[in-house]
Amino acid sequence: MTEPIEPIPPEQARAILEGAMRERLGDDWQSDEGGWTLVTGHDYMARVTRDRANVDFYVDLLGKVHVETSEINPAQDSGRLIAWMLLGVSLGVALMIARAVGWL
């Protein structure tokens, strides 16, 4: 008879995940110079993105790390475009209001 599989606790998974991320992305991956942004994550997984690349880290219940690299998806690409457009429109509205009030 086989023994039941004992999953690793979340704290151990988090430590394994952080170690794999430091190994793959470098010690300063969270700094501004590293350029990586944590998109989502929990004790057993994390997704980081930089430029047009996503890197997904998964820790299974036995403690093995799986890493997948992919390009950004169309939803991320269009989301970035919408964010830049909203920023531009917001700046334009702020300038119009400032001009109307007489601050410019």
C-alpha positions in Angstrom: 0.0 0.0 0.0 1.3 3.5 -0.9 1.7 6.1 1.7 -0.4 9.3 1.4 1.3 12.3 -0.1 1.9 15.1 2.4 1.7 18.5 0.7 4.2 21.2 1.7 2.9 24.0 3.9 2.3 27.4 2.4 5.2 29.0 4.3 7.6 26.5 2.8 6.1 26.9 -0.7 6.6 30.7 -0.4 10.2 30.3 0.6 10.8 27.9 -2.4 9.0 30.3 -4.7 11.0 33.4 -3.6 14.3 31.4 -4.0 13.4 30.4 -7.5 12.5 33.9 -8.4 15.7 35.3 -7.0 17.7 32.6 -8.9 15.9 33.3 -12.2 15.4 37.1 -12.1 18.3 38.2 -9.9 18.4 39.4 -6.3 17.2 42.9 -7.2 14.3 41.9 -9.3 11.8 43.9 -7.2 13.8 47.2 -7.5 13.2 49.8 -10.1 16.5 48.9 -11.8 15.4 45.2 -12.1 12.3 46.3 -14.1 10.1 43.4 -13.1 6.6 44.0 -11.9 4.7 41.4 -9.8 1.3 41.0 -11.6 -0.2 38.4 -9.3 0.9 35.8 -6.8 0.2 33.8 -3.7 2.2 31.2 -1.7 2.2 28.7 -4.6 2.6 30.9 -7.7 3.7 34.2 -9.0 3.6 36.1 -12.3 6.0 38.8 -13.1 6.2 40.9 -16.3 8.8 43.2 -17.9 8.5 44.8 -21.3 6.8 42.2 -23.5 7.6 39.1 -21.4 5.7 37.2 -18.7 7.4 34.7 -16.4 5.2 32.4 -14.4 6.5 30.5 -11.3 4.5 27.6 -9.9 5.4 25.5 -6.9 3.5 22.2 -6.8 2.3 20.5 -3.6 5.5 18.5 -3.4 7.8 21.6 -3.6 8.9 21.3 -7.2 9.2 24.6 -9.1 7.9 25.0 -12.7 8.8 28.1 -14.7 7.0 29.2 -17.9 8.0 32.2 -20.0 5.6 33.7 -22.5 5.0 37.0 -24.3 2.3 39.3 -23.1 -1.2 38.5 -24.2 -3.5 40.8 -26.2 -5.4 41.8 -23.1 -2.3 43.1 -21.4 -1.2 44.9 -24.6 -4.6 46.6 -25.0 -4.7 47.4 -21.3 -1.4 49.2 -21.5 -2.6 51.2 -24.5 -5.8 52.2 -22.7 -3.8 53.2 -19.6 -1.6 55.5 -21.7 -4.6 57.0 -23.5 -6.4 57.7 -20.1 -3.2 59.3 -18.8 -3.0 61.6 -21.9 -6.7 62.5 -21.7 -6.4 63.2 -18.0 -3.5 65.6 -18.6 -5.3 67.3 -21.4 -8.4 67.9 -19.2 -6.2 69.1 -16.3 -4.5 71.6 -18.6 -7.9 72.8 -20.0 -9.2 73.3 -16.5 -6.1 75.2 -15.4 -6.3 77.4 -18.4 -10.0 78.1 -17.8 -9.4 79.0 -14.2 -6.5 81.3 -15.2 -3.7 79.3 -13.7 -1.9 79.1 -17.1 
